[in-house]
């Protein structure tokens, strides 16, 4: 009973792993930059207003508190999401690693591949022998 070595779909995803890694690292970079900007904005919103008019200062403080609440909520969502993406990035194998983990054992343990490898070895050995023999005559 002959089994298929690796399905085309599996091979496709093994070959796409480097692209997936690139996308995840890009999302991480932009996400951490956005979190940094959000943290700076949150810090700026916490600074008390220095305007002289009490009524205007109260309005600005209310808008700053509202903005700070919105930024804080967004940061509370984005930061754990970026931590999750970072963990997935670390645990996702690269194309080379996936090939060694999945594709290589499927090829090496296949009976047809083993018999053909033995034939190729025999042919290669015979060719080397033929190459060495003419040199012995000289």
ABEGO torsion letter per residue (X at the ends): XBBBABBAAAAAAAAAAAAAAAAAAAAAAAAAAAAAAAAAAAAAAABBBABABAAAAAAAAAAAAAAAAAAAAAAAAAAAAAAAAAAAAAABBBAAAAAAAAAAAAAAABAAAAAAAAAAAAAAAAAAAAAAAAAAAX
